Amino acid sequence: MAWQLALGLKTDGFPTFEAFVAGGNRAAVTMLADMVAAAGTGVVYVWGPAGSGKTHLLQAACVGGATAGIYLPLAEIAHHGPLLLDGLESRSPLCLDDIGLVTGDEAWEEALFHLLNRAQSAAVMVVLAGRAPPRGLGIRLPDLSSRVVGGLGIALRAPTDEELVEILGAMMARRGMRVADDVLGYLLSRERRELGYLAALVERLDRSSLASQRRVTIPFIKEILDGPDPS
């Protein structure tokens, strides 16, 4: 069920490492990409503020190696309970996003600890992501805390304004959308500057542009974003 849920979620075509605008995170991105390409094992914890690209990198890890991994966004599926983690150690890498949403919960922590043990026995790489540094996750189970803290930590910083313009332009270019620089600046001046939100926004504008056969301009954006979301 977990694998089907993961596949059913919108992931912007599963972003790649190559498409990631690294900026000051270049060393961190290269480290993770190299580990995935080499079919590394162990626990990796990617952390950084909202909008720093954690989700992009976890999704990229799932398609960046010799075999397809599993991406699980806990913000979307945690309500199904920790039984979702049963049997997931069959694919590598195994990527769990927003891990901080379930730490502090006894049942989830037990399930995560056992999953990491099974993954270690199966030589599976586990990539976790969250906003807090490893020791700030609020993990109560000492054995789980030691596994996460003892893994490889990769810290990300939020993109600069210039990098956000480049990222937004790249998102649109992947969908065949050609827009002027002033359009990108307008979007970033009025919308939330989080990568996941911007990806959903680009998808909405792309749908609307295709349906109306109109170019994405500032007047078009005003019309779409000030009106109801058809989805």
VEXKE-787682 format. One record per residue (C-alpha): residue number from 1; residue in one letter; x, y, z. Coordinates in Angstrom, 2 decimals, decimal comma. Example, Ala and Ser with C-alpha at 12.3 -4.5 7.8 and 13.67 -1.06 7.14 Angstrom:
% VEXKE-787682
+-----+----+---------+---------+---------+
:   i : aa :       u :       v :       w :
+-----+----+---------+---------+---------+
:   1 :  A :   12,30 :   -4,50 :    7,80 :
:   2 :  S :   13,67 :   -1,06 :    7,14 :
+-----+----+---------+---------+---------+
% end
This chain:
% VEXKE-787682
+-----+----+---------+---------+---------+
:   i : aa :       u :       v :       w :
+-----+----+---------+---------+---------+
:   1 :  M :    0,00 :    0,00 :    0,00 :
:   2 :  A :    2,83 :    2,44 :    0,88 :
:   3 :  W :    4,49 :    1,97 :   -2,50 :
:   4 :  Q :    1,21 :    2,63 :   -4,30 :
:   5 :  L :    0,54 :    5,71 :   -2,18 :
:   6 :  A :    3,99 :    7,05 :   -2,92 :
:   7 :  L :    3,57 :    6,55 :   -6,65 :
:   8 :  G :    0,17 :    8,19 :   -6,63 :
:   9 :  L :    1,45 :   11,49 :   -5,30 :
:  10 :  K :    2,35 :   14,45 :   -7,51 :
:  11 :  T :    6,13 :   14,88 :   -7,53 :
:  12 :  D :    6,74 :   17,28 :  -10,42 :
:  13 :  G :    8,02 :   14,43 :  -12,58 :
:  14 :  F :   10,49 :   13,32 :   -9,88 :
:  15 :  P :   13,13 :   16,07 :   -9,99 :
:  16 :  T :   16,76 :   15,13 :  -10,65 :
:  17 :  F :   20,05 :   16,12 :   -9,05 :
:  18 :  E :   21,01 :   17,82 :  -12,31 :
:  19 :  A :   17,93 :   20,05 :  -12,19 :
:  20 :  F :   18,66 :   21,21 :   -8,64 :
:  21 :  V :   19,91 :   24,81 :   -8,45 :
:  22 :  A :   22,54 :   24,14 :   -5,79 :
:  23 :  G :   24,04 :   27,57 :   -5,11 :
:  24 :  G :   25,64 :   27,45 :   -1,68 :
:  25 :  N :   24,41 :   23,86 :   -1,23 :
:  26 :  R :   26,58 :   22,48 :   -4,02 :
:  27 :  A :   28,86 :   20,42 :   -1,77 :
:  28 :  A :   25,89 :   18,90 :    0,07 :
:  29 :  V :   24,09 :   18,03 :   -3,16 :
:  30 :  T :   27,22 :   16,48 :   -4,67 :
:  31 :  M :   27,76 :   14,38 :   -1,56 :
:  32 :  L :   24,25 :   12,95 :   -1,63 :
:  33 :  A :   24,29 :   12,38 :   -5,41 :
:  34 :  D :   27,62 :   10,55 :   -5,22 :
:  35 :  M :   26,37 :    8,30 :   -2,42 :
:  36 :  V :   23,22 :    7,40 :   -4,35 :
:  37 :  A :   25,16 :    6,73 :   -7,56 :
:  38 :  A :   27,56 :    4,47 :   -5,65 :
:  39 :  A :   24,66 :    2,54 :   -4,08 :
:  40 :  G :   25,77 :    3,61 :   -0,61 :
:  41 :  T :   24,22 :    2,26 :    2,57 :
:  42 :  G :   23,47 :    3,59 :    6,02 :
:  43 :  V :   21,41 :    6,49 :    7,33 :
:  44 :  V :   21,57 :    9,99 :    5,84 :
:  45 :  Y :   19,71 :   12,89 :    7,42 :
:  46 :  V :   19,09 :   15,97 :    5,24 :
:  47 :  W :   17,94 :   19,03 :    7,17 :
:  48 :  G :   17,25 :   22,68 :    6,50 :
:  49 :  P :   14,55 :   25,35 :    6,56 :
:  50 :  A :   11,38 :   25,26 :    4,50 :
:  51 :  G :   12,14 :   25,99 :    0,87 :
:  52 :  S :   15,73 :   24,72 :    0,98 :
:  53 :  G :   15,06 :   21,86 :   -1,44 :
:  54 :  K :   14,87 :   18,81 :    0,82 :
:  55 :  T :   11,92 :   17,28 :   -1,02 :
:  56 :  H :   13,58 :   17,81 :   -4,41 :
:  57 :  L :   16,74 :   16,05 :   -3,23 :
:  58 :  L :   14,90 :   13,10 :   -1,71 :
:  59 :  Q :   12,90 :   12,59 :   -4,88 :
:  60 :  A :   16,09 :   12,92 :   -6,93 :
:  61 :  A :   17,71 :   10,24 :   -4,78 :
:  62 :  C :   14,90 :    7,84 :   -5,68 :
:  63 :  V :   15,75 :    8,04 :   -9,37 :
:  64 :  G :   19,44 :    8,87 :   -9,23 :
:  65 :  G :   20,81 :    5,39 :   -8,61 :
:  66 :  A :   20,98 :    2,09 :  -10,45 :
:  67 :  T :   17,62 :    1,02 :   -9,00 :
:  68 :  A :   14,42 :    2,95 :   -8,27 :
:  69 :  G :   13,94 :    3,85 :   -4,63 :
:  70 :  I :   10,89 :    4,74 :   -2,57 :
:  71 :  Y :    9,84 :    8,26 :   -1,62 :
:  72 :  L :    7,42 :    8,67 :    1,29 :
:  73 :  P :    6,15 :   12,18 :    2,18 :
:  74 :  L :    5,04 :   11,78 :    5,77 :
:  75 :  A :    3,11 :   15,04 :    5,63 :
:  76 :  E :    0,78 :   13,33 :    3,16 :
:  77 :  I :    0,56 :    9,79 :    4,52 :
:  78 :  A :    1,48 :    9,74 :    8,22 :
:  79 :  H :   -2,21 :    9,58 :    9,14 :
:  80 :  H :   -2,23 :    5,99 :    7,85 :
:  81 :  G :   -0,03 :    5,02 :   10,82 :
:  82 :  P :    3,42 :    3,44 :   11,28 :
:  83 :  L :    2,36 :    0,14 :    9,70 :
:  84 :  L :    3,17 :    1,91 :    6,42 :
:  85 :  L :    6,83 :    1,21 :    7,13 :
:  86 :  D :    6,48 :   -2,57 :    7,12 :
:  87 :  G :    8,48 :   -4,21 :    4,33 :
:  88 :  L :    9,85 :   -1,02 :    2,80 :
:  89 :  E :   13,45 :   -2,18 :    3,07 :
:  90 :  S :   13,06 :   -3,99 :   -0,28 :
:  91 :  R :   14,21 :   -0,95 :   -2,31 :
:  92 :  S :   17,13 :    1,42 :   -2,03 :
:  93 :  P :   17,32 :    4,28 :   -1,38 :
:  94 :  L :   14,39 :    4,59 :    0,98 :
:  95 :  C :   13,52 :    8,27 :    1,43 :
:  96 :  L :   11,26 :    9,57 :    4,21 :
:  97 :  D :   10,39 :   13,26 :    4,07 :
:  98 :  D :    9,31 :   15,46 :    7,02 :
:  99 :  I :   10,51 :   13,00 :    9,63 :
: 100 :  G :    9,97 :   15,57 :   12,37 :
: 101 :  L :    6,21 :   15,17 :   12,00 :
: 102 :  V :    6,29 :   11,71 :   13,62 :
: 103 :  T :    9,23 :   11,90 :   16,03 :
: 104 :  G :    8,10 :   12,03 :   19,63 :
: 105 :  D :    5,36 :    9,49 :   18,90 :
: 106 :  E :    6,21 :    6,19 :   20,59 :
: 107 :  A :    4,64 :    3,92 :   17,96 :
: 108 :  W :    6,25 :    5,76 :   15,07 :
: 109 :  E :    9,65 :    5,84 :   16,73 :
: 110 :  E :    9,55 :    2,09 :   17,38 :
: 111 :  A :    8,55 :    1,46 :   13,76 :
: 112 :  L :   11,30 :    3,75 :   12,46 :
: 113 :  F :   13,93 :    2,08 :   14,61 :
: 114 :  H :   12,97 :   -1,39 :   13,40 :
: 115 :  L :   12,88 :   -0,14 :    9,82 :
: 116 :  L :   16,43 :    1,19 :   10,13 :
: 117 :  N :   17,56 :   -2,15 :   11,53 :
: 118 :  R :   15,97 :   -4,06 :    8,66 :
: 119 :  A :   17,43 :   -1,61 :    6,16 :
: 120 :  Q :   20,89 :   -2,09 :    7,64 :
: 121 :  S :   20,58 :   -5,88 :    7,33 :
: 122 :  A :   19,41 :   -5,51 :    3,72 :
: 123 :  A :   22,20 :   -3,01 :    2,86 :
: 124 :  V :   19,59 :   -0,37 :    2,02 :
: 125 :  M :   20,37 :    3,34 :    2,13 :
: 126 :  V :   17,84 :    5,36 :    4,16 :
: 127 :  V :   17,56 :    9,09 :    3,51 :
: 128 :  L :   15,57 :   11,08 :    6,06 :
: 129 :  A :   14,69 :   14,77 :    5,86 :
: 130 :  G :   13,43 :   17,34 :    8,32 :
: 131 :  R :   13,70 :   20,99 :    9,30 :
: 132 :  A :   15,48 :   20,56 :   12,64 :
: 133 :  P :   19,10 :   19,43 :   13,09 :
: 134 :  P :   19,51 :   15,78 :   14,19 :
: 135 :  R :   19,58 :   16,53 :   17,92 :
: 136 :  G :   16,60 :   18,86 :   17,61 :
: 137 :  L :   14,13 :   16,29 :   16,28 :
: 138 :  G :   12,70 :   15,52 :   19,71 :
: 139 :  I :   13,34 :   11,77 :   19,40 :
: 140 :  R :   12,55 :   10,02 :   22,71 :
: 141 :  L :   13,76 :    6,52 :   21,86 :
: 142 :  P :   17,51 :    6,56 :   22,64 :
: 143 :  D :   18,40 :    3,81 :   20,16 :
: 144 :  L :   16,62 :    5,64 :   17,33 :
: 145 :  S :   18,23 :    8,94 :   18,29 :
: 146 :  S :   21,70 :    7,39 :   18,21 :
: 147 :  R :   21,06 :    5,94 :   14,75 :
: 148 :  V :   19,93 :    9,27 :   13,32 :
: 149 :  V :   22,55 :   11,39 :   15,08 :
: 150 :  G :   25,25 :    8,85 :   14,18 :
: 151 :  G :   24,34 :    8,88 :   10,49 :
: 152 :  L :   25,61 :   11,28 :    7,86 :
: 153 :  G :   24,15 :   14,75 :    8,36 :
: 154 :  I :   23,69 :   17,03 :    5,35 :
: 155 :  A :   22,66 :   20,61 :    6,15 :
: 156 :  L :   21,01 :   22,85 :    3,55 :
: 157 :  R :   20,44 :   26,58 :    3,56 :
: 158 :  A :   17,53 :   28,45 :    1,97 :
: 159 :  P :   18,16 :   29,71 :   -1,59 :
: 160 :  T :   19,02 :   33,34 :   -2,20 :
: 161 :  D :   16,69 :   35,64 :   -4,16 :
: 162 :  E :   18,81 :   35,15 :   -7,28 :
: 163 :  E :   18,70 :   31,36 :   -6,88 :
: 164 :  L :   14,91 :   31,44 :   -6,38 :
: 165 :  V :   14,51 :   33,24 :   -9,71 :
: 166 :  E :   16,69 :   30,59 :  -11,36 :
: 167 :  I :   14,78 :   27,75 :   -9,68 :
: 168 :  L :   11,38 :   29,13 :  -10,65 :
: 169 :  G :   12,56 :   29,65 :  -14,22 :
: 170 :  A :   13,85 :   26,07 :  -14,36 :
: 171 :  M :   10,52 :   24,71 :  -13,08 :
: 172 :  M :    8,69 :   26,53 :  -15,85 :
: 173 :  A :   11,21 :   25,58 :  -18,53 :
: 174 :  R :   10,76 :   21,88 :  -17,69 :
: 175 :  R :    7,08 :   22,33 :  -18,58 :
: 176 :  G :    7,85 :   24,22 :  -21,79 :
: 177 :  M :    6,71 :   27,53 :  -20,32 :
: 178 :  R :    8,56 :   30,60 :  -21,60 :
: 179 :  V :    8,21 :   33,64 :  -19,38 :
: 180 :  A :    9,98 :   36,98 :  -19,05 :
: 181 :  D :   12,18 :   37,76 :  -16,05 :
: 182 :  D :    9,68 :   40,34 :  -14,81 :
: 183 :  V :    7,06 :   37,57 :  -14,56 :
: 184 :  L :    9,36 :   35,52 :  -12,32 :
: 185 :  G :   10,06 :   38,55 :  -10,16 :
: 186 :  Y :    6,36 :   39,31 :   -9,86 :
: 187 :  L :    5,54 :   35,78 :   -8,72 :
: 188 :  L :    8,25 :   35,80 :   -6,09 :
: 189 :  S :    7,14 :   39,21 :   -4,82 :
: 190 :  R :    3,59 :   38,08 :   -4,05 :
: 191 :  E :    3,76 :   34,33 :   -3,37 :
: 192 :  R :    5,29 :   32,12 :   -0,66 :
: 193 :  R :    8,96 :   31,44 :   -1,34 :
: 194 :  E :    8,86 :   27,70 :   -0,59 :
: 195 :  L :    9,92 :   25,30 :   -3,32 :
: 196 :  G :    7,06 :   22,85 :   -2,83 :
: 197 :  Y :    4,52 :   25,67 :   -2,96 :
: 198 :  L :    6,17 :   27,18 :   -6,04 :
: 199 :  A :    6,13 :   23,80 :   -7,82 :
: 200 :  A :    2,37 :   23,49 :   -7,20 :
: 201 :  L :    1,91 :   27,08 :   -8,36 :
: 202 :  V :    3,79 :   26,43 :  -11,60 :
: 203 :  E :    1,62 :   23,35 :  -12,21 :
: 204 :  R :   -1,54 :   25,43 :  -11,71 :
: 205 :  L :   -0,36 :   28,14 :  -14,10 :
: 206 :  D :    0,65 :   25,55 :  -16,67 :
: 207 :  R :   -2,79 :   23,90 :  -16,54 :
: 208 :  S :   -4,54 :   27,23 :  -16,88 :
: 209 :  S :   -2,27 :   28,39 :  -19,69 :
: 210 :  L :   -2,84 :   25,22 :  -21,68 :
: 211 :  A :   -6,60 :   25,30 :  -21,12 :
: 212 :  S :   -6,94 :   28,92 :  -22,19 :
: 213 :  Q :   -4,19 :   28,86 :  -24,84 :
: 214 :  R :   -2,69 :   32,00 :  -23,33 :
: 215 :  R :    0,86 :   32,95 :  -22,49 :
: 216 :  V :    1,89 :   33,31 :  -18,86 :
: 217 :  T :    2,13 :   37,07 :  -18,35 :
: 218 :  I :    1,63 :   39,26 :  -15,30 :
: 219 :  P :   -2,02 :   40,11 :  -16,22 :
: 220 :  F :   -2,68 :   36,38 :  -16,79 :
: 221 :  I :   -1,15 :   35,51 :  -13,40 :
: 222 :  K :   -3,25 :   38,16 :  -11,66 :
: 223 :  E :   -6,39 :   36,77 :  -13,28 :
: 224 :  I :   -5,61 :   33,16 :  -12,35 :
: 225 :  L :   -4,33 :   33,68 :   -8,83 :
: 226 :  D :   -7,04 :   36,13 :   -7,82 :
: 227 :  G :   -9,73 :   33,71 :   -9,00 :
: 228 :  P :  -10,80 :   30,29 :   -7,64 :
: 229 :  D :   -8,46 :   27,32 :   -8,01 :
: 230 :  P :  -10,18 :   24,92 :  -10,46 :
: 231 :  S :   -8,47 :   21,90 :   -8,89 :
+-----+----+---------+---------+---------+
% end
